[in-house]
Every structure is written in structure tokens, then in C-alpha cells.
Amino acid sequence: MWWMIVDAEAGPIERGERLEWAVEWMGMQAGTAWARVRSEGQSLVFEAGCDSAGMVERLYPVHDVLTSWWTAERGSSRYTTRFREGRFQQDLDMSLGPEVVVQRHQRFDTGWRRWEDRYTGSSPIEDPVSAFFRLRLAIQDAGETVRFPLFTGSRTVTLRADISREAVDGVSRLRAEVATEHEGDVKGKMTVHFSDDADRVPVRVTVQTRAGPVSARLLRRELPAVPHR
């Protein structure tokens, strides 16, 4: 399988990259989202987060941080989250592999409670953050369908992305219709537009939620400076 042979430095994944998006909901700016790549030992570490702003911050404040430890050979090995979304507050630490161990620490009306769950996983396997970067590596061209296993936090599913090409604001983009498959059904769709070049930069993301579509538009991409020789 392709993910067993791809090099961690190949394609669009580059240490030191930082992406930042403007998040919009119901026609107004809702906040910002970001992602960056760094090294830790033999792993690449993908960090991502989202912070609400403006009216959304007053209605439903969101301040989330998610971190994934990843290698090309085995996918995600560890995934942590810090969710602060309104009254929902939870810290999660997952160890991934053929068995997935999930430790949760969550706030309830009666106080904080800690517990552990175990699930059947897979190897290699992706978490929600590493899947975003895996997809960037996997896309080759329009007309293909990409699939790989993803652990959602409670079960292993198959992530599916159907790739096409379309012009957005006069610029050619690769469009990925991303969803999870279950017994032949495709659920929970979102749309990601990637740059139509080797970097596969996610320039726009649209997620369907119960409160309506939420979109994220790329503001900037920062890369590490190349030292002068």
C-alpha cells in the first residue's frame, strides 16, 4: 500500500509549515483556525487549533487544540485534544494501533471525571488531524477515490475522498468530497479545495454542521526560511 512506502518528507508535508484560515459562519467571521508541522524524534507532529471571535465568541466560545504524532509507516501513534467549546470541556489522550486506548478527562455539572476506553483499531491508522495531512499526500489527480482507515474517537471507519478538478475564482483547484463510509453508505460530508500543484495546500474547507455550513478560507501559508549558503 502507498502509505507503507511514502517518505515522510515527500510531497506537501514540510517541517516548519504553518497554515492559517479565516473561519466563516452565516456570512460573518467566526474566528480563525491554524495547523503547523514540527519534528519530535522519529515522528512528525501535526498541531491544529481553532479560536472563535466576534459574535460567535460571545454566543459559543471555542478554543480547541489538537495534536497528532505521525510516521509514514504506521500513521498516527498518539492523538491528544483539548476541547473548550461552550460548556463542553474535555481533554483526551489516545494511543493508536491495532488496539486503541482512549483516556478522557471531562467536566460535568458535578465536576471533572476521568475514565478510559479501549477499542479495536488498525495499523496503519489515522486520527482526525493526521488524516488531513495523509489526504494531502495521497491525492494524485482528479478522477480518483482515496480511502484509508480513520479512528473517530469511538470507532474505526473508512475515510473516503472523491477527487475532481474545478475552477474556483478563476483558479484551478482539486476538489475533495470527504466523508466516512459505513456499510456502503457515505456520511458526514465535507468539501476541501486543494491547490492544483505539488504542495496540495488546503485553500478552502467547507464543513456541514447542524448549525449550517462552516467554511474556512486560507489566509496565509508560512514555510521555514531557507538558510543562505
C-alpha positions as CSV (number, residue, x, y, z in Angstrom):
1,M,0.0,0.0,0.0
2,W,1.2,3.5,-0.8
3,W,1.4,4.7,2.8
4,M,3.9,1.9,3.6
5,I,6.5,3.3,1.1
6,V,5.9,7.0,1.0
7,D,8.7,9.0,2.6
8,A,7.8,11.4,5.4
9,E,9.5,14.3,3.6
10,A,7.7,13.6,0.3
11,G,5.1,15.8,-1.3
12,P,3.4,18.7,0.5
13,I,4.3,17.8,4.1
14,E,7.2,20.0,5.2
15,R,8.6,20.6,8.7
16,G,8.0,24.1,9.9
17,E,4.9,24.7,7.7
18,R,2.2,26.8,9.3
19,L,-1.3,27.4,7.8
20,E,-3.9,29.8,9.0
21,W,-7.6,30.1,7.8
22,A,-10.3,32.6,8.4
23,V,-13.5,30.8,9.6
24,E,-16.9,32.0,8.4
25,W,-20.4,31.0,9.5
26,M,-23.7,32.5,8.4
27,G,-21.9,35.2,6.4
28,M,-19.8,36.5,9.3
29,Q,-16.3,35.9,10.5
30,A,-16.4,33.3,13.3
31,G,-12.8,33.0,14.2
32,T,-9.5,31.5,12.9
33,A,-8.1,28.0,12.5
34,W,-4.5,27.0,12.2
35,A,-2.2,24.0,11.7
36,R,1.6,23.5,11.8
37,V,4.2,20.8,11.4
38,R,7.2,20.1,13.6
39,S,9.5,17.2,14.4
40,E,9.8,15.1,17.6
41,G,12.2,12.2,17.5
42,Q,11.2,9.9,14.6
43,S,7.7,11.4,14.3
44,L,6.2,14.4,12.6
45,V,3.9,16.3,15.0
46,F,0.8,17.9,13.5
47,E,-0.7,20.6,15.7
48,A,-4.0,22.3,14.9
49,G,-6.4,24.6,16.7
50,C,-9.4,26.9,16.4
51,D,-10.4,30.0,18.2
52,S,-13.7,31.8,17.9
53,A,-14.1,35.6,17.6
54,G,-16.6,38.3,17.4
55,M,-20.3,37.4,17.9
56,V,-19.6,33.7,17.9
57,E,-17.1,34.2,20.8
58,R,-20.0,35.8,22.8
59,L,-22.5,33.2,21.8
60,Y,-20.5,30.0,21.9
61,P,-16.7,30.4,22.6
62,V,-14.5,27.8,21.0
63,H,-10.8,27.4,21.9
64,D,-9.5,23.9,20.8
65,V,-6.0,22.5,20.4
66,L,-5.4,19.1,18.8
67,T,-2.0,17.3,18.4
68,S,-1.1,14.2,16.4
69,W,2.2,12.2,16.4
70,W,2.7,10.6,13.0
71,T,5.0,8.5,10.9
72,A,4.5,7.4,7.2
73,E,4.9,3.7,8.2
74,R,2.2,3.4,10.9
75,G,0.2,6.6,10.6
76,S,-0.9,8.1,13.9
77,S,0.6,6.7,17.1
78,R,-0.8,9.3,19.5
79,Y,-3.5,11.9,19.4
80,T,-4.4,14.5,22.1
81,T,-7.2,17.1,22.2
82,R,-8.1,20.0,24.4
83,F,-11.7,20.9,23.7
84,R,-13.1,24.1,25.1
85,E,-16.5,24.6,23.4
86,G,-19.1,26.5,25.4
87,R,-19.9,24.3,28.4
88,F,-18.3,21.3,26.8
89,Q,-14.8,20.9,28.2
90,Q,-12.8,17.7,27.6
91,D,-9.2,16.6,27.4
92,L,-8.4,13.4,25.5
93,D,-5.3,11.3,25.0
94,M,-5.4,8.4,22.5
95,S,-2.8,5.7,21.9
96,L,-3.4,4.3,18.4
97,G,-2.6,0.9,16.8
98,P,-4.3,-2.5,16.5
99,E,-5.8,-1.6,19.9
100,V,-6.8,2.0,20.6
101,V,-6.7,3.2,24.2
102,V,-8.6,6.4,24.9
103,Q,-8.2,8.3,28.2
104,R,-10.8,11.1,28.7
105,H,-11.0,13.8,31.3
106,Q,-14.3,15.7,31.0
107,R,-16.1,18.3,33.0
108,F,-19.7,17.6,34.1
109,D,-22.1,19.6,36.3
110,T,-20.8,17.6,39.2
111,G,-17.2,18.2,38.4
112,W,-14.4,16.7,36.4
113,R,-14.4,12.9,35.7
114,R,-11.7,10.7,34.3
115,W,-12.1,7.3,32.5
116,E,-10.5,5.0,30.0
117,D,-12.0,3.1,27.0
118,R,-10.4,0.5,24.7
119,Y,-11.3,-0.2,21.0
120,T,-10.2,-2.3,18.1
121,G,-8.1,-0.3,15.8
122,S,-5.9,-0.9,12.8
123,S,-2.3,-0.4,11.6
124,P,-1.7,2.0,9.9
125,I,-4.5,4.2,11.1
126,E,-5.2,7.9,11.1
127,D,-6.7,10.3,13.6
128,P,-8.8,13.4,12.5
129,V,-5.8,15.7,12.3
130,S,-3.3,13.3,10.7
131,A,-6.0,12.3,8.1
132,F,-5.9,15.8,6.8
133,F,-2.2,15.6,6.1
134,R,-2.4,12.0,4.8
135,L,-5.0,13.1,2.3
136,R,-2.7,15.8,1.0
137,L,0.0,13.1,0.4
138,A,-2.5,10.7,-1.1
139,I,-4.1,12.8,-3.8
140,Q,-2.6,12.2,-7.2
141,D,-5.1,13.6,-9.7
142,A,-8.8,14.2,-10.5
143,G,-11.0,11.2,-11.1
144,E,-9.6,9.1,-8.3
145,T,-11.0,7.9,-4.9
146,V,-8.8,7.8,-1.9
147,R,-9.6,5.6,1.1
148,F,-7.8,4.8,4.4
149,P,-8.8,3.9,8.0
150,L,-9.6,6.6,10.5
151,F,-10.3,6.4,14.2
152,T,-13.0,8.9,15.1
153,G,-12.6,8.8,18.9
154,S,-15.1,5.9,19.3
155,R,-14.7,3.6,16.3
156,T,-12.6,2.8,13.2
157,V,-14.2,3.9,9.9
158,T,-13.0,4.2,6.3
159,L,-12.4,7.8,5.2
160,R,-13.3,8.3,1.5
161,A,-12.3,11.2,-0.7
162,D,-13.6,11.6,-4.2
163,I,-11.3,13.9,-6.2
164,S,-12.3,16.2,-9.0
165,R,-11.0,19.3,-10.6
166,E,-12.8,22.7,-10.8
167,A,-12.1,26.4,-11.2
168,V,-12.6,28.5,-8.1
169,D,-12.4,32.2,-8.6
170,G,-10.7,31.5,-11.9
171,V,-8.0,29.3,-10.4
172,S,-7.8,25.5,-11.0
173,R,-8.3,23.6,-7.7
174,L,-8.5,19.9,-6.8
175,R,-11.9,19.3,-5.0
176,A,-12.1,16.5,-2.5
177,E,-15.5,15.4,-1.3
178,V,-14.6,13.8,2.0
179,A,-16.8,11.5,4.1
180,T,-16.7,8.3,6.1
181,E,-18.1,5.0,4.7
182,H,-20.2,2.6,6.7
183,E,-21.7,-0.5,5.2
184,G,-21.6,1.2,1.8
185,D,-23.1,4.5,2.9
186,V,-21.2,7.8,2.9
187,K,-21.8,10.0,5.8
188,G,-20.7,13.3,7.3
189,K,-19.5,15.1,4.2
190,M,-17.2,18.0,3.9
191,T,-15.5,19.6,0.9
192,V,-11.8,20.5,0.7
193,H,-10.3,22.5,-2.1
194,F,-6.6,21.9,-2.5
195,S,-4.1,23.9,-4.7
196,D,-3.6,22.1,-8.0
197,D,0.1,21.8,-7.6
198,A,2.6,19.5,-5.8
199,D,2.0,21.3,-2.5
200,R,-1.7,20.4,-2.3
201,V,-2.4,23.3,0.0
202,P,-5.9,23.2,1.5
203,V,-7.1,26.7,0.4
204,R,-10.8,26.2,1.4
205,V,-12.7,23.8,3.7
206,T,-16.5,23.7,4.0
207,V,-18.0,21.5,6.8
208,Q,-21.7,20.8,7.1
209,T,-22.9,21.1,10.7
210,R,-26.2,21.0,12.4
211,A,-25.9,24.8,12.7
212,G,-25.4,25.2,8.9
213,P,-22.2,25.2,6.8
214,V,-19.0,26.5,8.3
215,S,-16.2,27.5,5.8
216,A,-12.5,28.2,6.3
217,R,-10.6,30.2,3.8
218,L,-6.8,30.2,3.7
219,L,-5.2,33.4,4.9
220,R,-1.5,32.5,4.8
221,R,1.0,29.8,4.5
222,E,4.3,30.2,6.2
223,L,7.4,28.0,5.5
224,P,10.7,27.8,7.3
225,A,13.3,30.2,5.9
226,V,15.9,28.5,3.7
227,P,19.4,29.4,5.0
228,H,21.7,31.2,2.7
229,R,24.9,29.4,1.6
